[in-house]
Amino acid sequence: MSKPSTAARRALHPLALACALALPPLAHAQSAPAAEDPAARKAVTLDAVQVTAERRVENIQDVPIAITVVDGETLTAYDAAGEDVRVLSARLPSLNIESSFGRAFPRFYIRGLGNTDFDLNASQPVSLVYDDVVQENPILKGFPMFDMAAVEMYRGPQGTLFGRNSPAGVIRFSSARPEQTFGGYARLGYGTYGTANLEGALTGALAPTLSARVSLLHQRRDNWIDNLYNGRGKDLEGYRETAARLQLLWQPSDTFEALANVHVRKLDGTARVFRAGAIAPGGNRLAPGLRRDQVSLDAANTQHLDGDGASLRMQWDLGRVTVHAISGYEHVKVYSRGDIDGGSVYVFPPLLPGQALFPAESADGLPYHRQLSQEVRVESNDWGRFDWQAGAFWFNERIRIDSFSYDGFGGPQTGYATQRQDNTAWAVFASGDYDLTAALKLRGGLRYTRDSKDFTAQRVTGPFGPPIAPIHVSPRGSNLSGDASALYQLSPATNVYLRVATGFRAPSVQGRLLFADASLPASQLVTVADSEKVRSLELGLKSQLWDNRVRLGLAAFHYQVRDLQLTAVGGDANVARLVNARRARGQGLELDLEAQLTDALYVTAGASLNDTRIQDPTLAVFGCVLDLCGVRDPANPDPARPGTFLLDGNPLPQAPKYVANMTARYGVPLAGGELYVLTDWAYKSSANFFLYESVSFRSRPMVEGGLRVGYSWQDGQRELALFGRNITNTMYATSGIDFNNLTGMLNEPRIWGVQLSVKF
């Protein structure tokens, strides 16, 4: 992406984009140097946004996919309060992110497609690619964002070039690359609850052909929630997270480069706080008297994570073609223990905050994880009207999951179960584009994938049942997916496109045996979801307006999913199992808007409408315990499945119908620098927490806002800012647990703070 001129930086500091919520914004503004005559000075305009959605650098306007881009400097404002990747939720059209595992395990949903599964081998239909390496395990998807060049979100099936479980779309993180010129930055923020955020990077030449970049992040927050059960004092929701990255870029010639990346992550703190009775009976409002900074839990709470990884990306320019090779290694260990019932008082029925039916304290661990991946890709170098790329991909992951149950606050272990999974996949793919005329470009591609899993689960000791002997399954799946599109240039500033695409998610396995009924058949103890396949149609428009001061993106889409993989969690049966819905469909509209309204005022806006439906007249799951949540779905008439409810016609879980966001930044020159005010707001409508519809387990509409007031000087090399996140201190439930009571989990609290940034 091109950089703004010095004059433009004075008029629009990069943090103008700082809270851009919506779209491919995040292009900086630029202008010509100021002339002596103000009337002769050119208006500030928007730079072109370069993306790699098709695995080659292109102008976002020329790519026939709905894309939202957030550059590295825009993320500065978001993570000033020590936020993790969930901060992007509702700040990009059609994107929702939530977690019952805290910072360690985010769950992504694009256009309503996602996965509520909390198991440590959960398969998600949103693929996350970090520095060109797919992050398959859900724990890997929580790696922090720091020293980023850009975040790109590609909506819709990406079954050709990003084919690893991507039927909903891809989120792609790209770190800033090493440079030969010495430079770097340091950024220190401090705020409410002892929230600290330190981020920095150094880059420069080690030799004429070798450059390096070292990046560091440290985030922390003091415990700020008082557990009333063990007396006064702050006990929960604190964390210490450190991540670092070292990159070495070797460029011995104009035709070859190798970029090596080594990264580590360490997280220590408390697990997600579950709050018994957080949701008031008979509605979805928070219970009266619920306090964000108080709970009463009679179980231990802790979370620890250690991860590391490495990659090597090489490319050879052979003249007519360029060869790319990407090798990746990832490893992570995690242990998380918490009070699952979320309370300390056990009554029948549990109706008030802190009340539950029975105690439940458990832990999950990932003591062993190893992921290897390899991709080789060949792309043509400007073959005229026709360009192409083709390649092969290989992936292998081995994991072991341990599950534990405990008795009381720090009490003895009462149960232990384990799962092992070995997953191997390979694929071959090819894609090409052809300029049929000067105005009409055609694109298309195909990918063949083969996926196999070997999975074993057993319960060694049960908290209230006998051991369960090892159960072994080996699901296999293969698929041919692809895409075809046409992009037509209506004018030099406006393109329209039509895209048809398919995607594929390999078979998934779920085998949480710790609390399972040992008398059930093996097929109900270890469940397998068949391959999921999606077909999508998208029509879009991309335009640059008002002398390149406004960028507009519009998309309309419709998709059908066959054998949709869903996870039935909790409920009256206290089980977690995979199911396939025969079909599901989604349709909607999306808007991305970025505008430099005046030289001083920059705004962005984004919005989406997602209408989703499960289409399966026989699919049924258990509802909440004792129907405390008020299930709205019809009871299943099948006498073989008493206590279950039919799901046909329900929207997908965690799929808000409406998402909207906006930012506005106003800056004025002052004393050799710039004083600016930036505000951002995000909205998402209500959504079901689970597969069934109920009165209580449904989020309420949410609005959150941010504010930043800053002063920058020395052409933006120095900056001091005051910031606030969730400035209205909105409190709402983001998700729930339904097997024991009306347990809920809350959004992040309000944080006020100050941040100092230095570039050099």
Buried (B, 14 or more C-beta within 10 A) or exposed (E): BEEBBBBBBBBBBBBBBBBBBBBBBBBBBBBBEBEEEEEEBBBBBBBBBBBBBBBBEBEBBBBBBBBBBBBBBBBBBBBBBBBBBBBBBBBBBBBBBBBBBBBBBBBBBBBBBBBBBBBBBBBBBBBBBBBBBBBBBBBBBBBBBBBBBBBBBBBBBBBBBBBBBBBBBBBBBBBBBBBBEEEBBBBBBBBBBBBBBBBBBBBBBEEEEBBBBBBBBBBBBBBBBBBBBEEEEBBBBBBBBBBBBBBBBBBEEEEBBBBBBBBBBBBBBBBBBBBBBBBBBEEBEBBEEBEBEBBBBBBBBEBBBBBBBBBBBBBBBEEEBBBBBBBBBBBBBBBBBBBBBBBBBBEEEBBBBBBBBEBBBBBBBBEBBEBBBBBBBBBBEEEEEEBBBBBEBEBBBBBBBBBBBBBEBEEEEBBBBBBBBBBBBBBBBBBBBBEEEEEEBBBBBBBBBBBBBBBBBBBEBBBEBEBBEEBEBEBEBBBEBBBBBBBBBEEEBBBBBBBBBBBBBBBBBBBBBBBBBEEEEEEEBBBBBBBBBBBBBBBBBBBBEBEBBBBBBBBBBBBBBBBBBBBBBBBBBBBBBBBBBBBBBBBBBBBBBBBBBEBBBBBBBBBBBBBBBBBBEEBBBBBBBEEBBBBBBEBBEEEEBEBBBBBBEBBBBBBBBBBBBBBBBBBEEEEEBBBBEBBBBBBBBBBBBBBBBBBBBBBBEBBBBBBBBBBBBEBBEBBBBBBBBBBEEBBBBBBBBBBBBBBBBBBBBBBBBBBEBBBE
